[in-house]
Amino acid sequence: MQLTLKHDDAHYYAATPAQLVALGVPEAVVLAAVKDARKAEIDAEAERQRLRWITPGAGQAMTYSRKVGEAKAVQAADEPEPADYPLLAASIGIDGEDIETVAATVIAMDAAWAQIGAAIEGARLAAKRAIDLAANAEAAAAVVPAWPA
């Protein structure tokens, strides 16, 4: 792992943690920088892990959320009309042959995502906690999350 640390207004160090310590950068400063950098890498990797399972984008996330809401409403309705559930209606013939089947598909996909998302979040948080507890830069840099398969 390489870090770039600001030395003064004009100089930066770009080196491994051991090289930074050898240059006279205090170990506590190096350790803090390694922890910050490694936790940022973990967060970025968590997002890459999520994108293995979902479509990227804030708009897509809003669409997923709205579809789940519509699906729950369909399941609660006595006689749901597709026109009342436009996002689900757009999936008729793709995710099911009628609004009830589309709603069931969306609910099942949301339940599956909840399990995968929870596993990713658990791995992310456990890794960041291990980094926080690391006694030295090498231990912090060596933390590898247990991402779900």
VMD Tcl script that draws the C-alpha trace (Angstrom):
set ca {
  {0.00 0.00 0.00}
  {1.32 3.43 -0.92}
  {0.25 6.62 0.81}
  {0.65 10.24 -0.10}
  {1.09 12.48 2.92}
  {1.52 16.23 2.93}
  {4.78 17.22 4.63}
  {4.46 21.00 4.37}
  {2.98 23.49 1.93}
  {5.29 22.41 -0.87}
  {6.26 18.79 -0.23}
  {4.42 15.49 -0.32}
  {5.62 12.02 0.54}
  {4.40 9.16 -1.61}
  {5.69 5.94 -0.13}
  {4.84 2.78 1.71}
  {4.07 3.05 5.42}
  {7.52 1.64 6.32}
  {9.22 4.17 4.03}
  {7.25 7.01 5.59}
  {8.33 5.96 9.07}
  {11.94 5.71 7.85}
  {11.61 9.27 6.51}
  {10.69 10.41 9.99}
  {6.92 10.58 9.73}
  {5.57 9.65 13.17}
  {4.17 6.12 13.34}
  {0.87 7.42 14.73}
  {0.45 9.67 11.68}
  {1.25 6.81 9.32}
  {-1.12 4.45 11.15}
  {-3.96 7.00 11.00}
  {-3.34 7.56 7.27}
  {-3.28 3.81 6.55}
  {-6.50 3.30 8.48}
  {-8.25 6.15 6.65}
  {-7.03 4.96 3.25}
  {-7.90 1.33 3.88}
  {-11.39 2.17 5.16}
  {-12.02 4.29 2.04}
  {-10.91 1.32 -0.09}
  {-13.29 -0.96 1.84}
  {-16.22 1.42 1.24}
  {-15.42 1.60 -2.48}
  {-15.15 -2.19 -2.71}
  {-18.47 -2.58 -0.86}
  {-20.10 -0.52 -3.58}
  {-18.48 -2.69 -6.27}
  {-19.81 -5.75 -4.41}
  {-23.33 -4.27 -4.34}
  {-23.17 -3.55 -8.05}
  {-22.65 -7.25 -8.72}
  {-26.29 -7.64 -7.65}
  {-28.08 -4.37 -8.48}
  {-28.20 -1.75 -11.21}
  {-26.22 1.41 -10.40}
  {-27.62 4.89 -10.00}
  {-29.66 6.94 -7.58}
  {-32.60 6.98 -9.98}
  {-32.53 3.20 -10.23}
  {-32.41 2.90 -6.44}
  {-35.48 5.15 -6.24}
  {-37.20 3.00 -8.85}
  {-36.45 -0.19 -6.89}
  {-37.79 1.40 -3.72}
  {-40.95 2.58 -5.43}
  {-41.51 -0.83 -7.04}
  {-41.31 -2.51 -3.62}
  {-43.85 -0.02 -2.28}
  {-46.16 -0.70 -5.21}
  {-45.69 -4.46 -4.81}
  {-46.67 -4.31 -1.14}
  {-49.73 -2.24 -2.06}
  {-50.73 -4.77 -4.73}
  {-50.46 -7.59 -2.22}
  {-52.64 -5.65 0.23}
  {-55.30 -4.78 -2.38}
  {-58.39 -6.91 -2.99}
  {-58.55 -6.23 -6.72}
  {-55.45 -4.30 -7.82}
  {-55.70 -2.39 -11.09}
  {-52.42 -2.25 -13.06}
  {-52.97 1.44 -13.87}
  {-52.67 2.22 -10.15}
  {-49.17 0.72 -10.06}
  {-47.31 2.20 -13.06}
  {-43.83 0.88 -12.30}
  {-45.09 -2.65 -11.77}
  {-47.38 -2.40 -14.79}
  {-44.31 -1.60 -16.91}
  {-43.00 -5.08 -16.00}
  {-46.09 -7.05 -16.98}
  {-45.00 -9.61 -19.54}
  {-41.40 -9.35 -18.32}
  {-41.44 -10.12 -14.59}
  {-44.85 -11.81 -14.63}
  {-48.00 -12.18 -16.69}
  {-50.17 -10.05 -14.40}
  {-49.78 -7.38 -11.72}
  {-50.00 -9.89 -8.86}
  {-47.20 -12.05 -10.30}
  {-45.03 -9.00 -10.97}
  {-45.61 -7.86 -7.39}
  {-44.62 -11.28 -6.05}
  {-41.47 -11.26 -8.20}
  {-40.49 -7.80 -6.94}
  {-41.08 -8.81 -3.31}
  {-38.98 -11.96 -3.79}
  {-36.16 -9.97 -5.44}
  {-36.25 -7.42 -2.63}
  {-36.03 -10.19 -0.01}
  {-33.05 -11.71 -1.82}
  {-31.36 -8.31 -2.03}
  {-31.94 -7.74 1.70}
  {-29.94 -10.88 2.46}
  {-27.11 -10.02 0.07}
  {-27.06 -6.37 1.08}
  {-26.91 -7.32 4.76}
  {-23.99 -9.69 4.11}
  {-22.10 -6.97 2.24}
  {-22.82 -4.43 4.98}
  {-21.73 -6.87 7.66}
  {-18.45 -7.57 5.85}
  {-17.85 -3.85 5.31}
  {-18.48 -2.90 8.92}
  {-16.49 -5.83 10.35}
  {-13.50 -4.95 8.17}
  {-13.63 -1.29 9.17}
  {-13.81 -2.31 12.83}
  {-10.79 -4.60 12.39}
  {-8.93 -1.67 10.80}
  {-9.86 0.57 13.73}
  {-8.49 -2.03 16.14}
  {-5.27 -2.66 14.19}
  {-2.19 -1.93 16.27}
  {0.05 -1.07 13.35}
  {-0.02 -0.03 9.72}
  {0.78 -3.51 8.41}
  {-2.15 -5.05 10.29}
  {-4.52 -2.30 9.11}
  {-3.41 -2.69 5.49}
  {-3.81 -6.46 5.66}
  {-7.52 -6.46 6.59}
  {-9.57 -8.20 3.90}
  {-13.37 -8.24 4.13}
  {-15.25 -11.55 3.83}
  {-17.50 -10.52 0.92}
  {-20.42 -12.84 0.10}
  {-19.97 -15.14 -2.87}
}
mol new
graphics top color blue
foreach p $ca { graphics top sphere $p radius 0.5 }
foreach p [lrange $ca 0 end-1] q [lrange $ca 1 end] { graphics top cylinder $p $q radius 0.2 }
display resetview
